[in-house]
Amino acid sequence: MASGQLAGGVLATRWKPARPGLVSLTGVLFFPLVLLGLALTVPAPVLLAGYLATGVGFMLFGVYWYTALQRSIPQERLSVVIGIDQVGSFGLEPVGYAVAGTLAQTVGAKPVLYGAAVVGVVTGLLPLLVPGVNRLADPTPEPER
């Protein structure tokens, strides 16, 4: 995944897609596919390719997301917003691991992997319902009458 993140970072310096939000969220959808691959016990090279693609997608998401935050959030509030974002993104990760481990012991690893894949797809696609997210920009204002 680290190799993919490196490649994604280089790609993000050169590529300016018209819809960076759509590109970002599409890239994030590779991880649920990796979870499905783990549940289905696909061959290791397939998993490695999935992790590589996930790394690219995560890095593109990060670059475009933090660029959008810096554009949209007033400077005096930016550190608070990024702090809250980080707690939600990474600070709760150990809780997720604890819940997943407990569930895997209770119901088995495969149902947990399938469930996590579904949650990953849903949470990856839901933001696209918000106007402006596909471009990571504010929605176009309605013309005044």
DSSP file (Angstrom, degrees, kcal/mol; ACC not computed):
  #  RESIDUE AA STRUCTURE BP1 BP2  ACC     N-H-->O    O-->H-N    N-H-->O    O-->H-N    TCO  KAPPA ALPHA  PHI   PSI    X-CA   Y-CA   Z-CA
    1    1 A M     >        0   0    0      0, 0.0     4,-2.3     0, 0.0     5,-0.2   0.000 360.0 360.0 360.0 -35.3    0.0    0.0    0.0
    2    2 A A  H  >  +     0   0    0      1,-0.2     4,-2.3     2,-0.2     5,-0.2   0.888 360.0  52.5 -62.2 -38.2    2.9    2.3    0.7
    3    3 A S  H  > S+     0   0    0      1,-0.2     4,-2.3     2,-0.2    -1,-0.2   0.904 109.6  49.3 -62.9 -40.2    4.2    1.9   -2.9
    4    4 A G  H  > S+     0   0    0      2,-0.2     4,-2.9     1,-0.2    -2,-0.2   0.880 108.9  52.4 -65.3 -38.4    0.7    2.8   -4.1
    5    5 A Q  H  X S+     0   0    0     -4,-2.3     4,-2.5     2,-0.2    -2,-0.2   0.904 109.0  49.9 -65.5 -39.8    0.7    5.9   -1.9
    6    6 A L  H  X S+     0   0    0     -4,-2.3     4,-2.1     2,-0.2    -2,-0.2   0.944 113.6  45.5 -61.4 -47.4    4.0    7.0   -3.3
    7    7 A A  H  X S+     0   0    0     -4,-2.3     4,-2.7     1,-0.2    -2,-0.2   0.900 112.4  51.8 -62.9 -40.6    2.7    6.5   -6.8
    8    8 A G  H  X S+     0   0    0     -4,-2.9     4,-2.5     2,-0.2    -1,-0.2   0.876 108.0  51.8 -64.2 -37.8   -0.6    8.3   -5.9
    9    9 A G  H  X S+     0   0    0     -4,-2.5     4,-1.1     2,-0.2    -1,-0.2   0.916 111.7  45.7 -64.4 -43.2    1.4   11.3   -4.5
   10   10 A V  H  X S+     0   0    0     -4,-2.1     4,-0.8     1,-0.2     3,-0.5   0.923 113.2  50.7 -64.4 -43.8    3.4   11.6   -7.6
   11   11 A L  H >X S+     0   0    0     -4,-2.7     4,-2.6     1,-0.2     3,-1.1   0.907 106.2  55.2 -59.8 -42.5    0.3   11.3   -9.8
   12   12 A A  H 3< S+     0   0    0     -4,-2.5    -1,-0.2     1,-0.3    -2,-0.2   0.774 102.2  57.1 -65.4 -26.0   -1.5   14.0   -7.7
   13   13 A T  H 3< S+     0   0    0     -4,-1.1    -1,-0.3    -3,-0.5    -2,-0.2   0.740 119.3  30.6 -74.4 -20.6    1.3   16.4   -8.4
   14   14 A R  H << S+     0   0    0     -3,-1.1     2,-0.5    -4,-0.8    -2,-0.2   0.693 108.8  69.8-108.8 -25.0    0.8   16.0  -12.1
   15   15 A W     <  -     0   0    0     -4,-2.6    -1,-0.1    -5,-0.2     0, 0.0  -0.859  47.5-178.7-108.4 125.7   -2.9   15.2  -12.6
   16   16 A K        -     0   0    0     -2,-0.5    -4,-0.1    -3,-0.1    -3,-0.0  -0.763  19.3-161.8-119.0  82.4   -5.6   17.8  -12.0
   17   17 A P        -     0   0    0      0, 0.0    -2,-0.0     0, 0.0     6,-0.0  -0.262  24.8-126.8 -66.6 152.3   -8.9   16.0  -12.7
   18   18 A A  S    S+     0   0    0      1,-0.3     3,-0.1     2,-0.1     0, 0.0   0.801 109.0  35.4 -65.8 -28.6  -12.1   17.9  -13.4
   19   19 A R     >  +     0   0    0      1,-0.1     4,-2.2     2,-0.1    -1,-0.3  -0.646  67.2 165.9-126.7  74.0  -13.8   16.0  -10.6
   20   20 A P  H  > S+     0   0    0      0, 0.0     4,-2.8     0, 0.0   115,-0.2   0.817  77.2  56.6 -62.6 -30.1  -11.2   15.3   -7.9
   21   21 A G  H  > S+     0   0    0    113,-0.8     4,-2.7     2,-0.2     5,-0.2   0.916 108.3  46.7 -65.9 -42.1  -13.9   14.3   -5.4
   22   22 A L  H  > S+     0   0    0    112,-2.3     4,-2.1    -3,-0.3     5,-0.2   0.916 114.0  48.1 -64.3 -43.6  -15.2   11.6   -7.8
   23   23 A V  H  X S+     0   0    0     -4,-2.2     4,-2.3   111,-0.4    -2,-0.2   0.930 113.3  49.0 -61.4 -45.5  -11.6   10.4   -8.4
   24   24 A S  H  X S+     0   0    0     -4,-2.8     4,-2.0     1,-0.2    37,-0.3   0.936 113.3  44.0 -60.7 -49.9  -10.9   10.4   -4.7
   25   25 A L  H  X S+     0   0    0     -4,-2.7     4,-0.9     1,-0.2    -1,-0.2   0.831 112.1  53.4 -70.6 -30.5  -14.0    8.4   -3.7
   26   26 A T  H >< S+     0   0    0     -4,-2.1     3,-0.6    -5,-0.2    -1,-0.2   0.913 109.1  50.3 -65.2 -41.9  -13.5    6.0   -6.5
   27   27 A G  H >< S+     0   0    0     -4,-2.3     3,-1.5     1,-0.2    30,-0.3   0.867 105.2  56.0 -63.4 -36.9  -10.0    5.4   -5.3
   28   28 A V  H >< S+     0   0    0     -4,-2.0     3,-1.1    29,-0.3    -1,-0.2   0.753  93.9  70.9 -67.0 -23.1  -11.1    4.8   -1.8
   29   29 A L  T <X S+     0   0    0     -4,-0.9     4,-0.9    -3,-0.6    -1,-0.3   0.575  79.7  76.1 -72.8  -8.0  -13.5    2.0   -3.1
   30   30 A F  H <> S+     0   0    0     -3,-1.5     4,-1.7    -4,-0.2    -1,-0.2   0.847  85.5  63.1 -69.1 -31.5  -10.5   -0.2   -3.8
   31   31 A F  H <> S+     0   0    0     -3,-1.1     4,-2.2    -4,-0.3     3,-0.3   0.921  98.2  52.3 -64.5 -43.8  -10.1   -1.0   -0.1
   32   32 A P  H  > S+     0   0    0      0, 0.0     4,-2.1     0, 0.0    -1,-0.2   0.858 107.5  55.0 -58.3 -31.1  -13.5   -2.7    0.2
   33   33 A L  H  X S+     0   0    0     -4,-0.9     4,-2.4     2,-0.2    -2,-0.2   0.878 105.4  51.9 -67.1 -35.9  -12.5   -4.9   -2.8
   34   34 A V  H  X S+     0   0    0     -4,-1.7     4,-2.4    -3,-0.3    -1,-0.2   0.912 108.1  51.8 -63.7 -42.0   -9.3   -5.9   -0.8
   35   35 A L  H  X S+     0   0    0     -4,-2.2     4,-2.2     1,-0.2    -2,-0.2   0.907 109.8  48.8 -61.6 -41.0  -11.6   -6.9    2.1
   36   36 A L  H  X S+     0   0    0     -4,-2.1     4,-2.5     2,-0.2    -1,-0.2   0.910 109.0  53.8 -63.3 -40.6  -13.7   -9.0   -0.3
   37   37 A G  H  X>S+     0   0    0     -4,-2.4     5,-2.1     1,-0.2     4,-0.5   0.892 108.5  49.0 -60.2 -40.2  -10.5  -10.5   -1.6
   38   38 A L  H ><5S+     0   0    0     -4,-2.4     3,-0.7     2,-0.2    -1,-0.2   0.912 111.9  48.6 -64.5 -42.0   -9.4  -11.5    1.9
   39   39 A A  H 3<5S+     0   0    0     -4,-2.2    -2,-0.2     1,-0.2    -1,-0.2   0.870 116.3  42.6 -65.6 -36.1  -12.8  -13.0    2.6
   40   40 A L  H 3<5S-     0   0    0     -4,-2.5    -1,-0.2    -5,-0.2    -2,-0.2   0.453 107.1-128.4 -89.5  -0.8  -12.7  -15.0   -0.6
   41   41 A T  T <<5 -     0   0    0     -3,-0.7    -3,-0.2    -4,-0.5    -4,-0.1   0.929  37.9-176.3  50.0  55.2   -9.0  -15.9   -0.1
   42   42 A V      < -     0   0    0     -5,-2.1    -1,-0.1     1,-0.2     5,-0.1  -0.317  38.5 -74.2 -71.4 162.9   -7.9  -14.8   -3.6
   43   43 A P    >>  -     0   0    0      0, 0.0     4,-1.8     0, 0.0     3,-0.8  -0.210  43.9-112.2 -60.2 151.0   -4.3  -15.3   -4.6
   44   44 A A  H 3> S+     0   0    0      1,-0.2     4,-2.9     2,-0.2     5,-0.2   0.850 114.2  57.6 -55.4 -41.6   -1.6  -13.1   -3.0
   45   45 A P  H 3> S+     0   0    0      0, 0.0     4,-2.1     0, 0.0    -1,-0.2   0.871 106.3  50.8 -60.9 -33.3   -0.7  -11.3   -6.2
   46   46 A V  H <> S+     0   0    0     -3,-0.8     4,-2.1     2,-0.2    -2,-0.2   0.923 111.5  47.4 -67.2 -43.8   -4.4  -10.2   -6.6
   47   47 A L  H  X S+     0   0    0     -4,-1.8     4,-2.7     2,-0.2     5,-0.2   0.914 110.4  52.4 -62.4 -42.8   -4.4   -8.9   -3.0
   48   48 A L  H  X S+     0   0    0     -4,-2.9     4,-2.4     1,-0.2    -1,-0.2   0.902 109.1  49.4 -61.3 -40.7   -1.1   -7.1   -3.6
   49   49 A A  H  X S+     0   0    0     -4,-2.1     4,-2.6    -5,-0.2    -1,-0.2   0.895 110.7  51.3 -64.0 -39.5   -2.5   -5.4   -6.6
   50   50 A G  H  X S+     0   0    0     -4,-2.1     4,-2.4     2,-0.2    -2,-0.2   0.907 110.2  48.0 -63.6 -42.2   -5.6   -4.4   -4.6
   51   51 A Y  H  X S+     0   0    0     -4,-2.7     4,-2.4     2,-0.2    -2,-0.2   0.886 110.7  52.0 -66.3 -38.0   -3.4   -2.9   -1.9
   52   52 A L  H  X S+     0   0    0     -4,-2.4     4,-2.0     2,-0.2    -2,-0.2   0.948 112.2  45.2 -61.0 -48.6   -1.3   -1.0   -4.5
   53   53 A A  H  X S+     0   0    0     -4,-2.6     4,-2.6     1,-0.2    -2,-0.2   0.877 111.2  54.2 -62.8 -37.9   -4.5    0.4   -6.0
   54   54 A T  H  X S+     0   0    0     -4,-2.4     4,-3.1     2,-0.2     5,-0.2   0.914 106.6  51.5 -62.3 -42.8   -5.8    1.2   -2.5
   55   55 A G  H  X S+     0   0    0     -4,-2.4     4,-2.2     2,-0.2    -2,-0.2   0.919 110.6  47.8 -60.5 -44.5   -2.6    3.2   -1.7
   56   56 A V  H  X S+     0   0    0     -4,-2.0     4,-2.6     2,-0.2     5,-0.2   0.949 114.7  46.8 -59.4 -49.1   -3.0    5.2   -4.9
   57   57 A G  H  X S+     0   0    0     -4,-2.6     4,-2.5   -30,-0.3   -29,-0.3   0.904 111.4  50.0 -62.3 -43.5   -6.7    5.9   -4.1
   58   58 A F  H  X S+     0   0    0     -4,-3.1     4,-2.6   -31,-0.3    -1,-0.2   0.906 112.3  47.8 -62.7 -41.1   -6.0    6.8   -0.5
   59   59 A M  H  X S+     0   0    0     -4,-2.2     4,-2.7    -5,-0.2     5,-0.2   0.926 111.4  49.2 -68.0 -43.7   -3.2    9.2   -1.5
   60   60 A L  H  X S+     0   0    0     -4,-2.6     4,-2.5     1,-0.2     5,-0.3   0.932 112.2  49.9 -59.1 -44.1   -5.3   10.9   -4.2
   61   61 A F  H  X S+     0   0    0     -4,-2.5     4,-3.0   -37,-0.3     5,-0.3   0.945 111.6  48.3 -58.0 -48.5   -8.2   11.3   -1.7
   62   62 A G  H  X S+     0   0    0     -4,-2.6     4,-2.5     2,-0.2     5,-0.3   0.916 112.4  47.1 -61.1 -45.3   -5.8   12.8    0.9
   63   63 A V  H  X S+     0   0    0     -4,-2.7     4,-1.7     1,-0.2    -1,-0.2   0.950 118.5  39.9 -62.5 -49.6   -4.3   15.3   -1.5
   64   64 A Y  H  X S+     0   0    0     -4,-2.5     4,-2.2    -5,-0.2    -2,-0.2   0.871 115.7  52.3 -71.1 -35.4   -7.6   16.5   -2.9
   65   65 A W  H  X S+     0   0    0     -4,-3.0     4,-2.5    -5,-0.3    -2,-0.2   0.952 112.2  43.2 -64.9 -50.2   -9.4   16.4    0.5
   66   66 A Y  H  X S+     0   0    0     -4,-2.5     4,-2.2    -5,-0.3    -1,-0.2   0.820 112.5  53.9 -70.0 -28.6   -6.8   18.5    2.3
   67   67 A T  H  X S+     0   0    0     -4,-1.7     4,-1.7    -5,-0.3    -1,-0.2   0.923 109.9  47.9 -64.9 -43.7   -6.6   20.9   -0.6
   68   68 A A  H  X S+     0   0    0     -4,-2.2     4,-2.2     2,-0.2    -2,-0.2   0.904 111.1  51.0 -64.3 -41.1  -10.4   21.4   -0.5
   69   69 A L  H  X S+     0   0    0     -4,-2.5     4,-2.7     1,-0.2    -1,-0.2   0.937 109.9  49.2 -61.1 -45.8  -10.3   21.9    3.3
   70   70 A Q  H  < S+     0   0    0     -4,-2.2    -1,-0.2     1,-0.2    -2,-0.2   0.820 114.6  46.1 -65.4 -29.6   -7.6   24.6    2.9
   71   71 A R  H  < S+     0   0    0     -4,-1.7    -1,-0.2    -5,-0.1    -2,-0.2   0.840 121.9  35.0 -76.1 -34.5   -9.6   26.3    0.2
   72   72 A S  H  < S+     0   0    0     -4,-2.2    -2,-0.2    -5,-0.1    -3,-0.2   0.724 101.5  73.5 -99.6 -24.3  -12.9   26.2    2.1
   73   73 A I  S  < S-     0   0    0     -4,-2.7     5,-0.1    -5,-0.2    -1,-0.0  -0.782  86.1-109.8 -99.1 132.4  -12.2   26.6    5.8
   74   74 A P    >>  -     0   0    0      0, 0.0     3,-2.2     0, 0.0     4,-1.1  -0.315  31.0-118.0 -57.0 141.0  -11.2   30.0    7.2
   75   75 A Q  H >> S+     0   0    0      1,-0.3     3,-0.6     2,-0.2     4,-0.5   0.830 111.7  58.2 -51.7 -40.4   -7.5   30.0    8.2
   76   76 A E  H 34 S+     0   0    0      1,-0.2    -1,-0.3     2,-0.1     4,-0.1   0.634 115.1  36.6 -70.8 -11.9   -8.3   30.7   11.9
   77   77 A R  H <> S+     0   0    0     -3,-2.2     4,-2.3     2,-0.1     3,-0.3   0.479  90.6  93.7-112.3  -7.3  -10.5   27.5   12.1
   78   78 A L  H <X S+     0   0    0     -4,-1.1     4,-2.8    -3,-0.6     5,-0.3   0.881  83.0  51.6 -59.3 -44.3   -8.5   25.2    9.8
   79   79 A S  H  X S+     0   0    0     -4,-0.5     4,-2.1     1,-0.2    -1,-0.2   0.877 111.4  48.3 -64.1 -36.5   -6.4   23.6   12.6
   80   80 A V  H  > S+     0   0    0     -3,-0.3     4,-2.5     2,-0.2    -1,-0.2   0.930 112.9  47.6 -67.5 -44.9   -9.5   22.7   14.6
   81   81 A V  H  X S+     0   0    0     -4,-2.3     4,-2.5     1,-0.2    -2,-0.2   0.927 114.0  46.4 -62.7 -44.9  -11.3   21.3   11.6
   82   82 A I  H  X S+     0   0    0     -4,-2.8     4,-2.6     2,-0.2    -1,-0.2   0.884 111.0  53.8 -66.1 -36.7   -8.3   19.2   10.6
   83   83 A G  H  X S+     0   0    0     -4,-2.1     4,-2.2    -5,-0.3    -2,-0.2   0.927 111.0  44.8 -61.5 -45.3   -7.9   18.0   14.2
   84   84 A I  H  X S+     0   0    0     -4,-2.5     4,-2.4     2,-0.2    -2,-0.2   0.907 112.5  52.6 -64.4 -41.5  -11.5   16.8   14.3
   85   85 A D  H  X S+     0   0    0     -4,-2.5     4,-2.4    -5,-0.2    -2,-0.2   0.911 109.7  48.9 -59.1 -43.7  -11.1   15.2   10.9
   86   86 A Q  H  X>S+     0   0    0     -4,-2.6     4,-3.4     2,-0.2     5,-1.6   0.893 109.5  51.0 -66.4 -40.5   -8.0   13.3   12.1
   87   87 A V  I  <>S+     0   0    0     -4,-2.2     5,-1.2     3,-0.2    -1,-0.2   0.935 114.9  44.1 -61.8 -44.6   -9.7   12.1   15.3
   88   88 A G  I  <5S+     0   0    0     -4,-2.4    -2,-0.2     3,-0.2    -1,-0.2   0.865 121.1  40.1 -67.0 -35.6  -12.6   10.8   13.2
   89   89 A S  I  <5S+     0   0    0     -4,-2.4    -2,-0.2    -5,-0.2    -3,-0.2   0.910 138.6   2.1 -81.4 -44.1  -10.3    9.3   10.6
   90   90 A F  I ><5S+     0   0    0     -4,-3.4     3,-1.1    -5,-0.2    -3,-0.2   0.708 116.9  68.6-119.3 -30.2   -7.5    7.8   12.6
   91   91 A G  I 3 <S+     0   0    0     -5,-1.6     4,-0.2     1,-0.3    -3,-0.2   0.809 104.8  45.9 -66.3 -29.3   -8.2    8.3   16.3
   92   92 A L  T 3><S+     0   0    0     -5,-1.2     4,-1.9     1,-0.2     3,-0.5   0.461  85.1  97.2 -91.6  -1.5  -11.1    5.9   16.3
   93   93 A E  H <> S+     0   0    0     -3,-1.1     4,-2.3     1,-0.2     5,-0.2   0.895  79.7  53.6 -55.9 -44.9   -9.2    3.3   14.3
   94   94 A P  H  > S+     0   0    0      0, 0.0     4,-2.3     0, 0.0    -1,-0.2   0.856 106.2  54.2 -61.1 -32.6   -8.2    1.3   17.4
   95   95 A V  H  > S+     0   0    0     -3,-0.5     4,-2.6    -4,-0.2    -2,-0.2   0.927 107.8  49.9 -64.7 -43.3  -11.8    1.1   18.4
   96   96 A G  H  X S+     0   0    0     -4,-1.9     4,-2.9     1,-0.2     5,-0.2   0.898 109.8  50.7 -60.6 -41.3  -12.7   -0.3   15.0
   97   97 A Y  H  X S+     0   0    0     -4,-2.3     4,-2.7     2,-0.2    -1,-0.2   0.914 111.0  48.7 -63.1 -42.0   -9.9   -2.9   15.4
   98   98 A A  H  X S+     0   0    0     -4,-2.3     4,-2.3     2,-0.2    -2,-0.2   0.922 114.3  45.3 -64.4 -43.8  -11.2   -3.9   18.8
   99   99 A V  H  X S+     0   0    0     -4,-2.6     4,-2.8     2,-0.2     5,-0.2   0.929 114.1  48.9 -65.7 -44.8  -14.8   -4.2   17.6
  100  100 A A  H  X S+     0   0    0     -4,-2.9     4,-2.7     1,-0.2    -2,-0.2   0.910 112.3  48.8 -62.6 -42.1  -13.7   -6.2   14.4
  101  101 A G  H  X S+     0   0    0     -4,-2.7     4,-1.9    -5,-0.2    -1,-0.2   0.919 113.1  46.5 -63.7 -43.5  -11.6   -8.6   16.5
  102  102 A T  H  X S+     0   0    0     -4,-2.3     4,-1.5    -5,-0.2    -2,-0.2   0.919 114.5  47.4 -64.5 -44.1  -14.4   -9.2   19.0
  103  103 A L  H  X>S+     0   0    0     -4,-2.8     4,-3.6     1,-0.2     5,-0.8   0.903 108.9  54.6 -64.1 -40.2  -16.9   -9.7   16.2
  104  104 A A  H  X5S+     0   0    0     -4,-2.7     4,-1.1     1,-0.2    -1,-0.2   0.878 109.1  48.0 -62.7 -36.7  -14.6  -12.0   14.3
  105  105 A Q  H  <5S+     0   0    0     -4,-1.9    -1,-0.2    -5,-0.2    -2,-0.2   0.830 118.6  41.7 -69.7 -30.6  -14.3  -14.2   17.4
  106  106 A T  H  <5S+     0   0    0     -4,-1.5    -2,-0.2    -5,-0.2    -3,-0.2   0.940 135.7  10.1 -82.4 -50.7  -18.0  -14.2   17.8
  107  107 A V  H  <5S-     0   0    0     -4,-3.6    -3,-0.2     1,-0.2    -2,-0.1   0.546 112.2 -97.6-110.6 -10.2  -19.3  -14.6   14.2
  108  108 A G     X< -     0   0    0     -4,-1.1     4,-1.2    -5,-0.8    -1,-0.2  -0.151  30.9 -88.0 107.1 156.3  -16.2  -15.5   12.3
  109  109 A A  H  > S+     0   0    0      1,-0.2     4,-2.6     2,-0.2     5,-0.2   0.884 116.5  58.7 -68.9 -41.1  -13.7  -13.5   10.1
  110  110 A K  H  > S+     0   0    0      1,-0.2     4,-2.7     2,-0.2     5,-0.2   0.925 105.1  47.7 -62.3 -47.1  -15.5  -13.9    6.8
  111  111 A P  H  > S+     0   0    0      0, 0.0     4,-2.7     0, 0.0    -1,-0.2   0.892 113.1  50.5 -60.1 -35.8  -18.8  -12.2    7.9
  112  112 A V  H  X S+     0   0    0     -4,-1.2     4,-2.8     2,-0.2    -2,-0.2   0.922 111.2  47.8 -66.8 -43.0  -16.8   -9.4    9.4
  113  113 A L  H  X S+     0   0    0     -4,-2.6     4,-2.1     2,-0.2    -1,-0.2   0.915 113.4  47.6 -63.7 -42.8  -14.9   -8.9    6.2
  114  114 A Y  H  X S+     0   0    0     -4,-2.7     4,-2.2    -5,-0.2    -2,-0.2   0.936 113.7  47.9 -62.6 -45.4  -18.0   -9.0    4.1
  115  115 A G  H  X S+     0   0    0     -4,-2.7     4,-2.6    -5,-0.2    -2,-0.2   0.913 111.4  49.7 -61.5 -43.8  -19.7   -6.5    6.5
  116  116 A A  H  X S+     0   0    0     -4,-2.8     4,-2.5     1,-0.2    -1,-0.2   0.873 109.2  52.9 -63.9 -36.7  -16.7   -4.2    6.5
  117  117 A A  H  X S+     0   0    0     -4,-2.1     4,-2.3     2,-0.2    -1,-0.2   0.922 109.9  47.7 -64.4 -43.4  -16.6   -4.3    2.7
  118  118 A V  H  X S+     0   0    0     -4,-2.2     4,-2.7     2,-0.2     5,-0.2   0.936 112.6  48.5 -62.3 -46.4  -20.3   -3.3    2.5
  119  119 A V  H  X S+     0   0    0     -4,-2.6     4,-2.8     1,-0.2     5,-0.2   0.904 111.0  52.2 -60.3 -41.1  -19.8   -0.5    5.0
  120  120 A G  H  X S+     0   0    0     -4,-2.5     4,-1.3     2,-0.2    -1,-0.2   0.899 111.3  45.6 -62.6 -42.1  -16.7    0.7    3.0
  121  121 A V  H  X S+     0   0    0     -4,-2.3     4,-1.8     2,-0.2     5,-0.2   0.935 115.1  47.0 -67.1 -45.9  -18.7    0.8   -0.3
  122  122 A V  H  X S+     0   0    0     -4,-2.7     4,-2.7     1,-0.2     3,-0.2   0.940 114.9  45.0 -62.9 -47.7  -21.7    2.6    1.3
  123  123 A T  H  < S+     0   0    0     -4,-2.8    -1,-0.2     1,-0.2    -2,-0.2   0.743 113.0  53.0 -71.5 -20.5  -19.5    5.2    3.1
  124  124 A G  H  < S+     0   0    0     -4,-1.3    -1,-0.2    -5,-0.2    -2,-0.2   0.805 117.2  36.2 -78.4 -30.6  -17.5    5.7   -0.1
  125  125 A L  H >< S+     0   0    0     -4,-1.8     3,-1.6    -3,-0.2     4,-0.3   0.790 100.3  74.0 -93.4 -31.0  -20.5    6.3   -2.2
  126  126 A L  G >< S+     0   0    0     -4,-2.7     3,-2.2     1,-0.3     4,-0.3   0.862  88.4  60.7 -54.6 -41.7  -22.8    8.3    0.1
  127  127 A P  G >  S+     0   0    0      0, 0.0     3,-1.8     0, 0.0    -1,-0.3   0.781  90.5  70.9 -59.9 -23.0  -20.7   11.5    0.0
  128  128 A L  G <  S+     0   0    0     -3,-1.6     6,-0.2     1,-0.3    -2,-0.2   0.668  85.5  67.9 -67.4 -13.9  -21.4   11.7   -3.8
  129  129 A L  G <  S+     0   0    0     -3,-2.2    -1,-0.3    -4,-0.3    -3,-0.1   0.652  82.4  88.9 -76.6 -14.9  -25.0   12.5   -2.9
  130  130 A V  S X  S-     0   0    0     -3,-1.8     3,-1.9    -4,-0.3     4,-0.4  -0.724  91.2-111.2 -85.8 126.3  -23.9   15.9   -1.5
  131  131 A P  T 3  S+     0   0    0      0, 0.0    -2,-0.1     0, 0.0    -1,-0.1  -0.286  99.7  18.3 -57.3 136.4  -23.8   18.6   -4.2
  132  132 A G  T >>>S+     0   0    0      6,-0.2     5,-2.5    -4,-0.1     4,-0.8   0.189  92.2 106.1  92.0 -16.8  -20.2   19.7   -5.0
  133  133 A V  G X45S+     0   0    0     -3,-1.9     3,-0.6     1,-0.2    -5,-0.1   0.881  71.8  60.4 -67.0 -37.2  -18.5   16.6   -3.6
  134  134 A N  G 345S+     0   0    0     -4,-0.4  -112,-2.3     1,-0.3  -113,-0.8   0.787 118.7  31.0 -62.8 -23.8  -17.6   15.1   -6.9
  135  135 A R  G <45S-     0   0    0     -3,-0.7    -1,-0.3     2,-0.2    -2,-0.2   0.455 105.9-126.7-104.8  -4.5  -15.6   18.3   -7.7
  136  136 A L  T <<5S+     0   0    0     -4,-0.8     2,-0.3    -3,-0.6    -3,-0.2   0.936  75.2 112.4  50.7  49.8  -14.6   18.9   -4.1
  137  137 A A  S   <S-     0   0    0     -5,-2.5    -1,-0.3   -66,-0.0    -2,-0.2  -0.941  78.9 -86.5-142.4 161.8  -16.0   22.4   -4.6
  138  138 A D        -     0   0    0     -2,-0.3    -6,-0.2     1,-0.1   -66,-0.0  -0.402  57.8 -95.0 -65.5 147.8  -19.0   24.4   -3.3
  139  139 A P        -     0   0    0      0, 0.0    -1,-0.1     0, 0.0     3,-0.0  -0.316  47.8 -94.8 -61.8 150.0  -22.1   23.9   -5.3
  140  140 A T        -     0   0    0      1,-0.1    -8,-0.0    -3,-0.1    -3,-0.0  -0.502  47.1-118.3 -65.8 125.8  -22.7   26.5   -8.1
  141  141 A P        -     0   0    0      0, 0.0    -1,-0.1     0, 0.0     3,-0.1  -0.320  26.8-105.4 -67.8 150.4  -24.9   29.2   -6.6
  142  142 A E        -     0   0    0      1,-0.1     2,-0.1    -3,-0.0     0, 0.0  -0.492  43.2-102.5 -69.3 141.5  -28.3   29.8   -8.2
  143  143 A P        -     0   0    0      0, 0.0     2,-0.1     0, 0.0    -1,-0.1  -0.397  38.8-110.4 -65.7 143.6  -28.4   32.9  -10.3
  144  144 A E              0   0    0      1,-0.1     0, 0.0    -2,-0.1     0, 0.0  -0.457 360.0 360.0 -73.4 147.6  -30.1   35.9   -8.6
  145  145 A R              0   0    0     -2,-0.1    -1,-0.1     0, 0.0     0, 0.0   0.416 360.0 360.0-102.6 360.0  -33.4   37.0  -10.0
